[in-house]
Amino acid sequence: MPQFRIPGPLRNLSGGQPVVEVQAEDLRGAIDALDGLHPGFRGRLLDDQGEPREFVNLFLNEDDVRLGDGLASKLKATDEIAIVPAVAGGA
């Protein structure tokens, strides 16, 4: 099954789990499945238009989904979806 890699700041939503497996055919369905298992993820990952939030990066395996088919990206059983919050700041 495809699996999400959950970053530390969002693990409170997944009950502390660093990895969550989901069953879905595409990335949008995977986010829906993740939110079904652990409510709150959809709102943290997607904006009001249902698109990835500006400061959240989603990677399917090693590819930024914004540079490919986006949320329509098809999934295989061995796929890993990484949630990477954007980091900004510094001096």
Secondary structure, 3 states (H helix, E strand, C coil): CCEEECCHHHCCCCCCCCEEECCCCEHHHHHHHHHHHCCCHHHHHECCCCCECCCEEEEECCEEHHHCCHHHCECCCCCEEEEEECCCCCC
